[in-house]
Amino acid sequence: MTGLAQLLQVSEDMLWLHAIVFLRIGPIVALFPGFGEQTIPVRIRLAAALAFTVIVAPAVAADIPIGAAQGTALYRIILNETAIGLMFGIGLRLFLLALQTAGSMAAQATSLAQILGAAGATPLPAIGHLLTMGGIALAMILNLHVDVARMMIETYGVFAPGALPSAAAVSQWGIAQVSGAFALAFSLAAPFVLISVLYNLTLGIINRAMPQMMVVFVGAPVITLGALVLLFLLAPVMLGIWVAAFQGYVANPLGLR
């Protein structure tokens, strides 16, 4: 009977351990590019979150206060762990939003925003959809989910279970992440914005020199073809820059080193 009681106690402790880890891991997986897409069935996303939980739990078992979790501090652990998971998950999601923003900026600048359409849950220009799918594919090919699992484990060394970070630090971190995402998006879309400026300046000069000429009918095919050629040439470079920035965040999400 004593052996059965010990087995039940160990089982209960393991259940609490995985439940507490799931509270932090679940939001991160739900927002991770690839696993967190709306086109992925909910059951698949849940299975991915449970798989990451099984991977992370043994590595952080020494940091989880099982006794405190079973006491009156349970509600606090639930709120804090979920908030921490959302914080890191939003940081991951901002990189995918940066790709989408870069694609929208490039499409608007080159008059490609309304052709070809998008296949995702969120309407995107064709360039944004192409960059987003390419970024997700690269994230899976380069095994960035393995690095994210390592990041999940390292977060317990920074934020102990039940310890909520200060609001001032989180706000500063969030502002830095949002500004960095917009800066990355503009950097990726800068060639398309530049070619758009040159295109409009050229049309203005031609229009002043030859007022009778319908420059729009001549310029529209040129900007469309130029944007497609530029996308063909620069898409690998853009995605390489994005992957490098994504890997930098996963390796140091808080910018502490």
C-alpha positions as CSV (number, residue, x, y, z in Angstrom):
1,M,0.0,0.0,0.0
2,T,2.9,2.3,0.8
3,G,4.4,1.6,-2.7
4,L,1.0,2.4,-4.3
5,A,0.7,5.7,-2.3
6,Q,4.2,6.7,-3.4
7,L,3.3,5.9,-7.1
8,L,0.2,8.0,-6.8
9,Q,2.2,10.9,-5.3
10,V,4.8,10.7,-8.1
11,S,2.1,10.6,-10.7
12,E,0.4,13.6,-9.1
13,D,3.6,15.6,-9.0
14,M,4.3,14.7,-12.7
15,L,0.9,15.9,-13.6
16,W,1.3,19.2,-11.8
17,L,4.8,19.7,-13.4
18,H,3.5,19.2,-17.0
19,A,0.4,21.3,-16.3
20,I,2.5,24.3,-15.1
21,V,5.0,23.9,-18.0
22,F,2.0,23.8,-20.4
23,L,0.8,27.2,-19.1
24,R,3.9,28.8,-20.4
25,I,4.6,26.7,-23.4
26,G,1.1,26.7,-24.8
27,P,1.0,30.5,-25.7
28,I,4.5,30.3,-27.2
29,V,3.6,27.4,-29.5
30,A,0.2,29.0,-30.4
31,L,2.0,32.1,-31.6
32,F,5.1,30.4,-33.1
33,P,5.3,30.9,-36.9
34,G,4.3,27.6,-38.6
35,F,2.6,25.8,-35.6
36,G,0.4,28.8,-34.7
37,E,-1.1,29.5,-38.1
38,Q,-4.9,29.7,-38.4
39,T,-4.8,27.2,-41.2
40,I,-3.4,24.5,-38.9
41,P,-6.1,22.5,-37.2
42,V,-6.6,23.1,-33.5
43,R,-5.9,19.5,-32.6
44,I,-2.5,19.7,-34.4
45,R,-1.6,22.9,-32.5
46,L,-2.6,21.3,-29.2
47,A,-0.6,18.2,-30.0
48,A,2.4,20.4,-30.8
49,A,2.0,22.3,-27.5
50,L,1.8,19.0,-25.6
51,A,4.9,17.7,-27.4
52,F,6.9,20.8,-26.5
53,T,5.7,20.4,-22.9
54,V,6.9,16.8,-22.7
55,I,10.3,18.0,-24.1
56,V,10.7,21.0,-21.8
57,A,9.3,19.6,-18.5
58,P,12.1,17.2,-17.6
59,A,14.7,20.0,-18.1
60,V,13.0,22.5,-15.8
61,A,11.6,20.1,-13.2
62,A,14.0,21.4,-10.6
63,D,12.7,24.9,-11.1
64,I,9.0,24.1,-10.7
65,P,7.6,24.5,-7.1
66,I,5.2,21.6,-7.1
67,G,4.2,22.2,-3.5
68,A,3.4,25.8,-4.0
69,A,1.4,25.0,-7.2
70,Q,-0.8,22.7,-5.2
71,G,-1.4,25.3,-2.5
72,T,-3.1,28.7,-2.5
73,A,-0.7,30.2,-5.0
74,L,-2.1,28.2,-7.9
75,Y,-4.1,31.0,-9.4
76,R,-1.1,33.3,-9.3
77,I,1.1,30.7,-11.1
78,I,-1.6,30.3,-13.8
79,L,-1.8,34.0,-14.5
80,N,1.9,34.6,-14.3
81,E,3.0,31.6,-16.5
82,T,0.3,32.4,-19.1
83,A,1.5,36.1,-19.2
84,I,5.1,35.1,-19.6
85,G,4.3,32.7,-22.4
86,L,2.3,35.3,-24.2
87,M,5.1,37.8,-23.9
88,F,7.6,35.5,-25.5
89,G,5.1,34.2,-28.0
90,I,4.2,37.7,-29.2
91,G,7.9,38.4,-29.6
92,L,8.1,35.4,-32.0
93,R,4.9,36.4,-33.8
94,L,6.2,39.9,-34.5
95,F,8.8,38.5,-36.9
96,L,6.1,37.0,-39.0
97,L,4.1,40.2,-38.9
98,A,7.3,42.0,-40.1
99,L,7.4,39.8,-43.2
100,Q,3.7,40.5,-43.8
101,T,4.2,44.2,-43.4
102,A,7.2,44.2,-45.7
103,G,5.2,42.4,-48.3
104,S,2.3,44.9,-48.0
105,M,4.7,47.9,-48.2
106,A,6.4,46.4,-51.3
107,A,3.1,45.6,-53.0
108,Q,1.7,49.0,-52.3
109,A,4.8,50.7,-53.6
110,T,4.9,48.7,-56.9
111,S,1.1,48.5,-57.6
112,L,1.0,44.8,-57.0
113,A,-1.3,44.9,-54.0
114,Q,-4.5,43.8,-55.8
115,I,-3.3,41.0,-58.1
116,L,-3.1,37.2,-57.6
117,G,-4.7,37.3,-54.2
118,A,-3.8,35.3,-51.1
119,A,-4.5,31.8,-49.8
120,G,-4.1,32.5,-46.1
121,A,-6.7,33.2,-43.4
122,T,-5.7,36.9,-43.4
123,P,-5.9,38.7,-46.8
124,L,-2.4,39.6,-48.0
125,P,-0.9,40.9,-51.2
126,A,0.8,38.3,-53.3
127,I,4.3,39.5,-52.3
128,G,3.4,39.3,-48.6
129,H,1.9,35.9,-49.0
130,L,5.0,34.7,-50.8
131,L,7.4,36.1,-48.2
132,T,5.3,34.7,-45.3
133,M,5.1,31.2,-46.7
134,G,8.9,31.3,-47.5
135,G,9.7,32.5,-44.0
136,I,7.6,29.7,-42.4
137,A,9.2,27.1,-44.7
138,L,12.7,28.3,-43.7
139,A,11.8,28.3,-40.0
140,M,10.8,24.6,-40.3
141,I,13.7,23.6,-42.6
142,L,16.4,25.2,-40.4
143,N,15.0,23.5,-37.3
144,L,14.2,26.8,-35.5
145,H,11.6,25.0,-33.5
146,V,14.5,23.2,-31.8
147,D,16.1,26.5,-30.9
148,V,12.7,27.7,-29.7
149,A,12.5,24.7,-27.4
150,R,15.9,25.6,-26.0
151,M,14.7,29.2,-25.5
152,M,11.7,27.9,-23.6
153,I,14.0,26.1,-21.2
154,E,16.2,29.1,-20.8
155,T,13.2,31.3,-19.9
156,Y,12.9,29.5,-16.6
157,G,16.3,30.7,-15.6
158,V,15.2,34.3,-16.1
159,F,11.6,34.1,-14.9
160,A,11.0,31.6,-12.2
161,P,7.5,30.0,-12.1
162,G,5.1,32.4,-10.3
163,A,7.4,35.4,-10.6
164,L,5.9,38.1,-12.8
165,P,8.3,40.6,-14.5
166,S,7.9,44.3,-13.7
167,A,5.4,46.2,-15.9
168,A,8.0,48.9,-16.8
169,A,10.5,46.3,-18.0
170,V,7.9,44.5,-20.1
171,S,6.6,47.8,-21.6
172,Q,10.2,48.8,-22.6
173,W,10.8,45.3,-24.0
174,G,7.6,45.4,-26.0
175,I,8.3,48.9,-27.5
176,A,11.7,47.7,-28.5
177,Q,10.3,44.6,-30.2
178,V,7.6,46.5,-32.1
179,S,10.0,49.1,-33.3
180,G,12.4,46.4,-34.3
181,A,9.7,44.6,-36.2
182,F,8.8,47.8,-38.2
183,A,12.5,48.6,-38.8
184,L,13.0,45.1,-40.1
185,A,9.9,45.3,-42.3
186,F,11.0,48.6,-43.8
187,S,14.6,47.3,-44.4
188,L,13.2,44.3,-46.3
189,A,10.9,46.5,-48.4
190,A,13.4,49.3,-49.0
191,P,14.4,48.2,-52.5
192,F,10.8,48.2,-53.7
193,V,10.2,51.6,-52.1
194,L,13.3,53.0,-53.8
195,I,12.3,51.6,-57.2
196,S,8.8,53.1,-56.7
197,V,10.3,56.5,-56.0
198,L,12.5,56.4,-59.1
199,Y,9.6,55.2,-61.1
200,N,7.4,58.1,-60.1
201,L,10.2,60.6,-60.6
202,T,10.8,59.3,-64.1
203,L,7.1,59.4,-65.0
204,G,7.0,63.0,-63.7
205,I,10.0,64.0,-65.9
206,I,8.6,62.3,-69.0
207,N,5.1,63.8,-68.4
208,R,6.7,67.3,-68.2
209,A,8.7,66.7,-71.3
210,M,5.9,65.0,-73.4
211,P,2.5,66.1,-72.0
212,Q,0.6,64.4,-74.8
213,M,2.0,61.0,-74.0
214,M,-0.1,58.7,-71.7
215,V,2.8,57.8,-69.4
216,V,0.6,55.6,-67.2
217,F,0.0,53.1,-70.0
218,V,3.7,52.9,-70.6
219,G,4.8,53.0,-67.0
220,A,2.4,50.4,-65.5
221,P,3.9,47.4,-67.3
222,V,7.4,48.6,-66.5
223,I,6.8,48.9,-62.8
224,T,5.0,45.6,-62.7
225,L,7.7,43.7,-64.5
226,G,10.4,45.5,-62.5
227,A,8.8,44.6,-59.2
228,L,8.5,40.9,-60.2
229,V,12.1,40.8,-61.4
230,L,13.3,42.5,-58.2
231,L,11.3,40.1,-56.1
232,F,12.8,37.1,-58.0
233,L,16.3,38.5,-57.3
234,L,15.9,39.7,-53.7
235,A,13.5,37.2,-52.1
236,P,16.4,34.9,-51.0
237,V,18.3,37.8,-49.6
238,M,15.2,39.2,-47.8
239,L,14.4,35.8,-46.3
240,G,18.1,35.3,-45.3
241,I,18.0,38.6,-43.4
242,W,14.7,37.7,-41.7
243,V,16.0,34.3,-40.6
244,A,19.2,35.9,-39.2
245,A,17.1,38.3,-37.2
246,F,14.7,35.6,-36.0
247,Q,17.6,33.4,-34.9
248,G,19.1,36.4,-33.0
249,Y,15.8,36.8,-31.1
250,V,15.5,33.1,-30.3
251,A,19.1,33.0,-29.0
252,N,18.6,36.2,-26.9
253,P,14.9,37.1,-26.6
254,L,15.4,39.6,-23.8
255,G,18.6,41.2,-25.1
256,L,20.5,40.4,-22.0
257,R,23.8,39.4,-23.6
